[in-house]
Amino acid sequence: MRVLVISDVHGNLAALEAVLAQPHDALVCLGDVVGYGPEPGACARRIRAEAALVLQGNHDRALGEGVPPGCSPRFEWLARALEAAGRAQLDPEERAWLVGLPPTAIREYDGRRCFLVHATPGDPLYRYLGPDAPEWADEVAGLDLDTLLVGHTHVQFERTAAGRRVINPGSVGQPKDGDPRAACAILENGAVRLERVPYDVERATAALAQTGADSAAVAVLAELLRTGRVPP
């Protein structure tokens, strides 16, 4: 079975459509369907209709419950700049769906026991650990798993910690690792393949400009989409 693993879509419909065009048998989303991006409603509806599993990310909880997303002050400003547009695109039932998403899950793929979470097992929504963080060994300690699947950092990686495989598929809608192409992962026959998918970035930036959000925030977000790097 070919499992397409995505995370951090952030309302970028152009990127999501490009990634979902990749051949797959099942779709798994590790959270943050919404936040920052111009079309969270369409992204939420597409993922809700097609995914076998969707986990809750910090921005999903923020939009669904009307609470802060728990990110850095600079990125909280960017998220809040798109908050009104995001809430307008999701009706109360759809926001309730975001609130009700599970924070973690355990699944078996091709005989491998996988623990799935948006951020980390110890802090499912908020803890930020990069690919080289030694704390991954503590995060997997005591867990009955072969593979840990995480998102949140917008940085694609695969590593080993305490003998367990840790995989971050990267961000579909807002990569931050210097490669603006949409990121995802494919699990198949016990192997993992990290993928990058080109998409129409200018379609996404044009959609941002149509949201009516603060022009300074739109400019920063557009630069991030075009470069895959956080502007200085």
N, C-alpha and C positions, 0 to 999 in steps of 0.2 A: 504494500500500500504506500502510495506517495502522499505524504502529509505536508501541506504548505503551512509554515508557521510564520505569522506576521505579528508586528507590534507597532505601537506608536504611529498610528495612521494620521491622527491629528487633523481630521477634516479635510484631507487632501484627496479629493475624489479622482483627479487626474492620475495621481500616483497609484491609488488603490486599484483603479481599473487596469492599469498596466500590469500590476503584480498578479491580479486575479486571472489575467489571461494566460499565466503560466500553467501548464498541465498539472493537475493534482486530483487526488481522490477524496481528500478531506482537507478542511480549512480550520486552523486554530488561530485565535487572536489573543495575544497576551496583554491586551488592555490599551488604554488611551486611544479610543476610537475618535474622541473629540478633543477640542482645545487647540488654540493657535490658528487653526485652518479655516478656510472660507466656507466649506460645505459639510459640516458635521452631520446634518440631518440625513443627507443622501448617503454618507458613509455608514452611519449607524444602521440605516434601513438595509443597505446591501449586505453588511456583515451579519446582521441579525438574521437575514433570510438564508444565508449560505453557510455560516460557520457551524461546525459541530460543537465548538466550545469557544466561549468568549469570557475572558477574565476581566475584572475591574481594575482600571488604572487610576492614578490619583486625579487626573483631569476628568475622568468619567464621574468619579464621586463628586468632584467640585461642581461640575455643571448640573448633575442630577440633584444634589442637595443644597446648592447655593453656598458652599463653603470654600475657603481658600484652597488652592491646589497644592500648597506645601512646597513649592519650588523656590528658587532664589528670587530676591526682590526684583531683579531685572526681568526674569522670565515670568514672574507673577504679573508684572505690568503688561507684558505682551499678551498673556492669557486673558487678563481682564479687558484689554482693548477689544478682544473678539467675543467676549462673554455674551453681550446683548444679542449679537448676531446669532450666536450658537443657540441660545435659549429660544430665540424666535423660530428656529428651524425644527425644533423638537417639541412635540406636544406633551402634555402631562404624562400620558401613558408611556411614551418613549423615554422621558426623563426618569420615570419610575423603573423602567427596564435597566437603565444605567445604574441606578441605586442598588438594584437587586442582583447585579452580577457578582459571582463568587470571587473572592480574593485569591484563592489557590485551587488547584486540582491535581489529581494523580491519574495518569493514564498509562496504558501499556501499548507501545508501538513496536512491532516486529520483535516481540519478546523482551524489550527493554522497558524497565519501569521508569517513568518520567514524572518528575515533580514540576508543575508549571505555576509561575507566579509573575506578576508584573515587575516587582523590584527585587526583593530577596525573601527567602523563607521566613527570616526573623522579623522582617518589616515589609509586608507585602506591597504597600503602596508607595513608600517614601524613601527608603534607604538607597543611596546612590553609591554603587561600587563599580569602578572601572575594570577593564579587562585584566589589569595587573595587580589588583588589590589582593593582598595576602588574606584578607578577611573571608574570602570565599571558602577557605578550608573550614572555618568556624561555621559558616552558613550551612554547609552540607553535613557537618558532623552529626551523627545520630539519626540521620534520615535514611529510610529504606528506599534508595533510588540508585539507578544507573546513570541517569541524565537529569540535569537541572536546566530548565528552559526559562529564560528571563528576558525582560525588555528594559524600559525605563531610561537607559543612558543614551539612547540614540547612536550607540557605537556598536558595530557588528563585530562579534568575536567568538572564537571557540578556544577553550582552554581546559586543563585538567586541574582539579583541586581535591586533595585528599583521595585520589584514586577515582573520582567521579568526573564525568564530563559536564562542563558548564557551557551552554550555548546561548548567545544573544543574537537573534536574527537581525538586529539593527532596526532602524526606523523606516517605515514605508513613506511617511509623509513629511519628515523633517530630519534627515540625516545630519549628524554633527561631526563626522569623521573626515571631512574634506572631500568626500565623493557625493555629489548631489543626486546620484541615481537612487531610486527607491531600493530599499534593502529587504531581504526576506531570507528564509532558510527552507530547505527541503529535507525531510526525513524519509529515507527509503531503504529498505533491506538492512536496517541497522546502521546505515551510514548517514552522515549529515553533509549537506552541500550548501555553503553560504552563497547567495546569489545577489547580483545587482541588476536592476532593470531600468533602462532609460525610459523617461516619460516626458510629456510636454510641460516643462516647468513654466513656460510663459502662460500657458492656460491657467495654471494654479495662481500665478501672481496676478493675472487679470481678474480672476475671481476674488482674490483678496481686495483688490482696489474697488470692487463693486459692493463690498460689505458695508461701506460707510464708517468703518472703524477709523480711529485716529491715524492721520497720515504718517506720523513719525513711526508708529508701531508697524504699520503696513510696510514702510520702507525697510525697516530692520528685518521683518519676517521674509520679505521678498529677496533681500540679499542673502539671507540664510538658505533659502530654497535654491538660489542660483549657484551658490558656492559650496554648500555643505559645511560651512564654517560659521561660527558665531561672530558677527561683525564686532570690531573693537569699539 
